[in-house]
Amino acid sequence: MRNQIPYNESDRLKELYGLRILDEQSEQEFNDVVELASQICNVPVSLISLLEVNRQWFKAAKGLDIKETPHEIAFCSYGISEEDGFFEITDTLYDTRFKNNNAANSESHLRYYAGTPLVTSRGFKVGTLCVADVKPNRLNAHQIFALKVLSQQVTKMIELKLANNKVENQNQHLQHENEMQQLMLSIIAHDVRNPIAAIKGVMDFVATNNIPEADKQKLTGMYAEQLDVTLDLLNNLVDWSKMQITMNDVMLQNLNLFDTAESLLKQFQLSARFKNNSLINLVEKDLYLHTDNNMLRFIIRNLIANANKYTENGSITLYAHSEKDKIVFTVNDTGTGMSKEKVKNLFNKTMIESTPGTNYEKGSGLGLILTKGFIDCLNGKVEVESEEGKGTTVYLYFNR
């Protein structure tokens, strides 16, 4: 039987877990507090105890060489239930509440306990700062006052640690956003501005020079093709921006992978036919994945587009099957393939580049970076196998 369960136990536990301090490494500032508490109270044992569902865990301990004990023997459960902020047992042998308590009856046979609750700024008692002895004892008024002050400092230290961690995480997030903005600006400056400038140059040339109609049509076709490439890049940039904003806003649903693959392959029928490529769907028909529809479709669509870009007179095949606790989705092509060095840097944000396709199709290389970002967002994993002149296979691993 548990000793005491506070009336607000559910909210109290939520507060405790929100502090994100359980099972952390020992820290000197907390060790100093229990050392000081032992000296002030003139006792051998002092603990910073946090009371969880089934255990009490010690953030810092002096005089006990353990990190936790079961909830049912925790003196702390009584300490956090006291309304006056102080709980004391002068002799556990003569207190009926602890007659069958292993902590009082074990080899350490603690005979004395005193604790003050750790009360958060929101009023929840998440644990205690406590002292104990192997003989009966009683604290004087000055010692009780000091123990209460120290417990308040412990709570402030815990909350300050949490606040500092949040600030650090926010700084890391801001740094990540700044890096993404700089990367997008560099891509826009190079891969968007330059093609648009080239298109404008061609249009100015056509407008100011008397050239044959056949040449004019050829030039017009050239900048129309370049506009398509630039538009595709801008669409990728927009998708990337959305991903940065909604990285944590994943909308999960059960998706039939065969149907998803089939609908995506249909989008590439014309472009694949133009390059004489076969599109093959070998995904298991009754295979489902609990995931985000838009993100998954973006990932597969980009991989199909890449496969078609570097394949001519060949095939692009989609596979998917279950493997233990994973779903493995595969995109295979019989295209030009890549070197090992190219595969190694394929998803490296600092080394974005694009190799022209078999029909000299251009790109920015951003699509693969976006693809990797969405895979990470879905807690997935990607592996690439490729051989120059033989083709490429991309493996996607997702939790079932």
C-alpha positions as CSV (number, residue, x, y, z in Angstrom):
1,M,0.0,0.0,0.0
2,R,1.2,3.5,-0.8
3,N,1.7,5.8,2.2
4,Q,-0.1,8.9,0.9
5,I,-1.5,10.0,-2.4
6,P,-2.2,13.8,-2.8
7,Y,-5.6,14.8,-3.9
8,N,-4.2,16.5,-7.0
9,E,-1.8,13.6,-7.8
10,S,-2.5,13.7,-11.6
11,D,-1.7,17.4,-11.9
12,R,1.2,17.0,-9.5
13,L,2.8,14.3,-11.7
14,K,2.3,16.4,-14.8
15,E,4.1,19.2,-13.1
16,L,6.9,16.9,-12.0
17,Y,7.4,15.4,-15.5
18,G,7.3,18.9,-17.0
19,L,10.4,19.9,-15.0
20,R,12.4,17.3,-17.0
21,I,14.8,16.5,-14.2
22,L,14.1,12.9,-13.4
23,D,17.0,10.5,-14.1
24,E,19.5,13.2,-14.9
25,Q,23.1,13.1,-14.0
26,S,24.4,14.2,-10.6
27,E,25.1,18.0,-10.4
28,Q,27.4,19.6,-7.9
29,E,25.1,22.5,-7.0
30,F,22.4,20.1,-5.8
31,N,25.0,17.9,-4.0
32,D,26.2,21.1,-2.2
33,V,22.6,21.7,-0.9
34,V,22.3,18.2,0.7
35,E,25.8,18.6,2.2
36,L,24.8,21.9,3.7
37,A,21.5,20.5,5.0
38,S,23.3,17.7,6.8
39,Q,25.7,20.1,8.4
40,I,23.0,22.5,9.5
41,C,20.8,19.7,10.9
42,N,23.7,17.7,12.2
43,V,22.5,14.4,10.7
44,P,24.3,11.9,8.4
45,V,21.6,11.6,5.7
46,S,20.2,14.3,3.5
47,L,18.2,13.9,0.2
48,I,16.6,15.8,-2.6
49,S,13.8,13.4,-3.3
50,L,11.3,13.6,-6.2
51,L,8.2,11.5,-5.9
52,E,7.0,9.7,-9.0
53,V,4.2,7.2,-9.6
54,N,6.0,4.1,-8.4
55,R,9.2,5.4,-6.9
56,Q,11.0,8.2,-5.2
57,W,14.1,9.3,-7.1
58,F,17.0,11.2,-5.5
59,K,18.4,14.1,-7.4
60,A,21.1,14.4,-4.7
61,A,21.9,12.1,-1.8
62,K,24.3,12.2,1.2
63,G,24.6,9.2,3.4
64,L,22.7,6.8,1.2
65,D,24.4,5.1,-1.8
66,I,21.2,4.6,-3.8
67,K,19.4,6.6,-6.5
68,E,15.8,5.6,-5.8
69,T,13.4,3.5,-3.6
70,P,9.9,2.2,-4.1
71,H,7.0,4.6,-3.5
72,E,5.5,2.5,-0.8
73,I,8.5,3.0,1.6
74,A,8.9,6.7,0.8
75,F,8.8,9.0,3.9
76,C,8.6,11.7,1.2
77,S,4.9,10.8,0.5
78,Y,4.0,12.0,4.0
79,G,6.3,15.0,3.7
80,I,4.5,16.4,0.6
81,S,1.1,16.0,2.2
82,E,1.8,18.2,5.3
83,E,0.0,21.6,5.1
84,D,2.4,23.5,7.3
85,G,5.5,22.9,5.1
86,F,7.3,20.6,7.5
87,F,7.0,17.0,8.4
88,E,9.0,15.3,11.2
89,I,9.2,11.8,12.7
90,T,11.3,11.9,15.9
91,D,11.4,8.1,16.2
92,T,10.1,5.7,13.5
93,L,10.0,2.8,15.9
94,Y,7.2,4.4,17.9
95,D,5.2,5.7,14.9
96,T,2.5,3.2,13.8
97,R,2.6,4.6,10.3
98,F,6.1,3.1,9.8
99,K,5.8,-0.1,11.7
100,N,6.1,-2.2,8.5
101,N,8.3,0.3,6.6
102,N,11.4,-1.4,5.1
103,A,13.3,1.9,5.3
104,A,12.8,2.0,9.0
105,N,13.4,-1.7,9.6
106,S,16.3,-2.4,7.1
107,E,20.0,-2.5,8.0
108,S,20.1,1.3,7.6
109,H,17.2,1.4,10.2
110,L,16.4,5.1,9.9
111,R,15.0,6.2,13.2
112,Y,14.5,9.9,12.3
113,Y,13.1,11.8,9.4
114,A,12.3,15.5,8.7
115,G,11.3,17.0,5.4
116,T,10.1,20.1,3.7
117,P,8.3,20.0,0.4
118,L,9.6,21.2,-2.9
119,V,6.8,23.5,-4.0
120,T,6.9,24.8,-7.6
121,S,6.0,28.4,-8.5
122,R,2.6,26.9,-9.6
123,G,2.0,25.5,-6.1
124,F,2.7,21.8,-6.8
125,K,4.6,19.7,-4.3
126,V,6.9,17.5,-6.4
127,G,9.2,16.2,-3.7
128,T,11.1,17.1,-0.6
129,L,14.4,18.2,0.8
130,C,14.8,15.9,3.7
131,V,17.2,14.8,6.4
132,A,17.4,11.5,8.3
133,D,19.3,9.8,11.1
134,V,19.9,6.3,12.5
135,K,18.9,7.5,16.0
136,P,15.9,9.5,17.3
137,N,16.3,13.3,16.8
138,R,14.4,16.6,16.8
139,L,15.3,19.7,14.9
140,N,15.2,23.1,16.6
141,A,13.4,26.1,15.2
142,H,16.6,27.5,13.5
143,Q,17.3,24.2,11.7
144,I,13.6,23.9,10.6
145,F,13.8,27.5,9.2
146,A,17.1,26.7,7.4
147,L,15.7,23.5,5.9
148,K,12.6,25.4,4.6
149,V,14.8,28.1,3.0
150,L,17.0,25.5,1.4
151,S,14.0,23.6,0.0
152,Q,12.8,26.9,-1.6
153,Q,16.2,27.3,-3.2
154,V,16.2,23.8,-4.6
155,T,12.9,24.4,-6.3
156,K,14.2,27.7,-7.7
157,M,17.3,25.9,-9.0
158,I,15.2,23.2,-10.7
159,E,12.9,25.8,-12.3
160,L,15.8,27.9,-13.4
161,K,17.5,24.9,-14.9
162,L,14.3,24.2,-16.9
163,A,14.1,27.8,-18.0
164,N,17.7,27.8,-19.1
165,N,17.2,24.7,-21.1
166,K,14.1,26.2,-22.8
167,V,16.2,29.3,-23.7
168,E,19.0,27.2,-25.1
169,N,16.5,25.2,-27.2
170,Q,14.9,28.4,-28.5
171,N,18.4,29.7,-29.4
172,Q,19.2,26.5,-31.2
173,H,15.8,26.8,-33.0
174,L,16.5,30.4,-34.0
175,Q,20.0,29.5,-35.2
176,H,18.5,26.7,-37.3
177,E,16.0,29.1,-38.8
178,N,18.7,31.6,-39.5
179,E,20.8,28.9,-41.3
180,M,17.7,27.9,-43.3
181,Q,17.0,31.5,-44.3
182,Q,20.7,32.1,-45.3
183,L,20.6,28.9,-47.3
184,M,17.4,29.8,-49.1
185,L,18.7,33.3,-49.8
186,S,21.8,31.8,-51.3
187,I,19.8,29.5,-53.5
188,I,17.5,32.3,-54.6
189,A,20.5,34.5,-55.4
190,H,22.1,31.8,-57.5
191,D,19.5,29.4,-58.8
192,V,16.6,31.8,-59.3
193,R,18.1,35.2,-60.1
194,N,20.6,33.8,-62.6
195,P,18.0,31.9,-64.7
196,I,15.6,34.8,-64.7
197,A,18.4,37.2,-65.7
198,A,19.3,34.8,-68.6
199,I,15.6,34.6,-69.7
200,K,15.4,38.4,-69.7
201,G,18.5,38.6,-71.7
202,V,17.1,36.2,-74.3
203,M,13.8,38.1,-74.5
204,D,15.7,41.4,-74.9
205,F,17.8,39.9,-77.6
206,V,14.7,38.6,-79.5
207,A,13.0,42.0,-79.1
208,T,15.9,44.1,-80.3
209,N,17.2,42.0,-83.1
210,N,15.8,41.0,-86.4
211,I,16.3,37.3,-86.4
212,P,14.6,34.5,-88.4
213,E,11.3,33.2,-87.1
214,A,12.6,29.6,-86.7
215,D,15.4,30.9,-84.4
216,K,13.0,33.0,-82.5
217,Q,10.8,29.9,-81.9
218,K,13.8,28.0,-80.7
219,L,14.8,30.7,-78.3
220,T,11.3,31.0,-77.0
221,G,11.2,27.3,-76.3
222,M,14.5,27.6,-74.4
223,Y,13.3,30.2,-72.0
224,A,9.9,28.5,-71.6
225,E,11.8,25.4,-70.5
226,Q,14.0,27.5,-68.1
227,L,10.9,29.1,-66.6
228,D,9.5,25.6,-65.8
229,V,12.7,24.7,-64.0
230,T,12.7,28.0,-62.1
231,L,9.0,27.6,-61.2
232,D,9.7,24.1,-59.9
233,L,12.5,25.5,-57.7
234,L,10.2,28.2,-56.3
235,N,7.6,25.6,-55.5
236,N,10.2,23.6,-53.6
237,L,11.3,26.7,-51.7
238,V,7.7,27.4,-50.7
239,D,7.3,23.8,-49.5
240,W,10.5,24.0,-47.6
241,S,9.3,27.2,-45.9
242,K,6.1,25.5,-44.9
243,M,8.0,22.6,-43.5
244,Q,10.0,24.8,-41.3
245,I,6.8,26.4,-39.9
246,T,4.9,23.2,-39.5
247,M,7.7,20.7,-38.6
248,N,5.8,19.7,-35.5
249,D,2.4,19.8,-37.1
250,V,2.2,16.3,-38.4
251,M,-1.3,15.1,-39.4
252,L,-1.2,11.3,-39.1
253,Q,-3.6,9.0,-40.9
254,N,-3.7,5.4,-42.3
255,L,-2.5,5.4,-45.9
256,N,-2.8,2.6,-48.4
257,L,0.7,2.6,-49.8
258,F,-0.3,0.8,-53.1
259,D,-2.9,3.5,-53.8
260,T,-0.5,6.3,-52.9
261,A,2.2,4.9,-55.2
262,E,-0.3,4.4,-58.0
263,S,-1.6,8.0,-57.9
264,L,1.9,9.4,-57.8
265,L,3.1,7.3,-60.7
266,K,0.1,8.6,-62.8
267,Q,1.5,12.1,-62.4
268,F,4.7,11.1,-64.2
269,Q,3.1,9.1,-67.1
270,L,3.7,11.8,-69.7
271,S,7.2,12.8,-68.6
272,A,8.2,9.1,-68.3
273,R,6.8,8.3,-71.7
274,F,8.8,11.2,-73.2
275,K,11.9,9.5,-72.0
276,N,10.7,6.0,-72.8
277,N,10.7,4.9,-69.1
278,S,8.5,2.3,-67.7
279,L,6.7,3.0,-64.4
280,I,6.1,-0.1,-62.3
281,N,4.1,-0.4,-59.0
282,L,5.1,-3.5,-57.0
283,V,3.9,-2.2,-53.6
284,E,1.9,-4.7,-51.6
285,K,-1.7,-3.9,-52.1
286,D,-2.9,-4.3,-48.5
287,L,0.0,-2.5,-46.9
288,Y,-0.8,0.6,-44.7
289,L,1.3,3.2,-43.1
290,H,0.2,5.5,-40.3
291,T,1.8,8.8,-41.4
292,D,1.3,12.3,-42.8
293,N,-0.2,12.1,-46.3
294,N,1.3,15.4,-47.7
295,M,4.8,14.7,-46.4
296,L,4.9,11.1,-47.6
297,R,3.6,12.1,-51.1
298,F,6.2,14.9,-51.3
299,I,9.0,12.4,-50.4
300,I,7.9,9.8,-52.9
301,R,7.1,12.4,-55.7
302,N,10.6,13.9,-55.4
303,L,12.3,10.5,-55.5
304,I,10.2,9.5,-58.6
305,A,11.1,12.9,-60.3
306,N,14.8,12.3,-59.6
307,A,14.6,8.8,-60.9
308,N,13.0,9.9,-64.1
309,K,15.4,12.8,-64.5
310,Y,18.4,10.4,-64.6
311,T,16.8,7.5,-66.4
312,E,16.1,7.1,-70.1
313,N,14.9,4.0,-72.0
314,G,14.7,2.2,-68.6
315,S,12.4,1.6,-65.7
316,I,11.4,3.1,-62.4
317,T,9.9,0.7,-59.9
318,L,8.2,1.3,-56.5
319,Y,8.3,-1.4,-53.8
320,A,7.0,-1.5,-50.3
321,H,6.8,-4.3,-47.7
322,S,6.7,-4.8,-43.9
323,E,9.9,-5.8,-42.1
324,K,9.6,-6.6,-38.4
325,D,8.5,-3.3,-36.9
326,K,9.3,-1.2,-40.0
327,I,7.7,-0.4,-43.3
328,V,10.3,-0.3,-46.1
329,F,9.4,1.8,-49.2
330,T,11.8,1.5,-52.1
331,V,12.3,3.6,-55.3
332,N,14.5,1.9,-57.8
333,D,15.7,3.1,-61.2
334,T,17.9,1.8,-64.0
335,G,19.4,5.2,-64.7
336,T,22.9,6.7,-64.8
337,G,23.6,6.0,-61.1
338,M,26.0,7.9,-58.9
339,S,29.5,7.7,-57.5
340,K,30.0,6.7,-53.8
341,E,31.2,10.3,-53.1
342,K,28.0,11.7,-54.6
343,V,25.8,9.3,-52.6
344,K,27.7,10.3,-49.4
345,N,26.8,14.0,-49.9
346,L,23.4,13.6,-51.4
347,F,21.5,15.1,-48.4
348,N,24.2,17.4,-47.2
349,K,22.7,20.9,-46.8
350,T,26.1,22.6,-47.1
351,M,26.9,20.9,-50.4
352,I,23.7,21.4,-52.5
353,E,24.3,20.8,-56.2
354,S,22.5,19.4,-59.1
355,T,23.7,17.3,-62.0
356,P,22.0,17.7,-65.4
357,G,19.6,14.8,-66.3
358,T,19.9,12.5,-69.3
359,N,18.0,15.2,-71.4
360,Y,20.1,18.0,-69.7
361,E,17.3,18.8,-67.3
362,K,18.4,21.3,-64.8
363,G,17.5,21.6,-61.1
364,S,18.6,23.2,-57.8
365,G,19.3,20.1,-55.7
366,L,16.9,21.5,-53.1
367,G,14.3,18.8,-53.7
368,L,16.4,16.2,-52.0
369,I,17.2,18.4,-49.0
370,L,13.4,18.9,-48.6
371,T,12.9,15.2,-48.9
372,K,15.4,14.5,-46.2
373,G,13.7,17.1,-44.0
374,F,10.3,15.5,-44.3
375,I,11.8,12.0,-43.7
376,D,13.3,13.2,-40.5
377,C,10.0,14.9,-39.5
378,L,8.3,11.5,-39.8
379,N,11.0,9.8,-37.7
380,G,12.0,7.9,-40.8
381,K,15.4,6.8,-42.2
382,V,16.8,6.9,-45.7
383,E,19.5,4.8,-47.3
384,V,20.8,5.0,-50.9
385,E,22.6,2.4,-53.0
386,S,23.9,3.4,-56.4
387,E,26.3,2.3,-59.1
388,E,27.4,4.4,-62.0
389,G,25.9,3.2,-65.2
390,K,23.5,0.8,-63.5
391,G,21.1,2.8,-61.5
392,T,20.0,3.9,-58.0
393,T,17.9,2.4,-55.2
394,V,16.5,4.6,-52.4
395,Y,15.3,2.8,-49.2
396,L,12.8,4.6,-46.9
397,Y,12.3,3.1,-43.4
398,F,9.3,4.1,-41.3
399,N,8.0,2.9,-38.0
400,R,4.8,0.8,-38.4
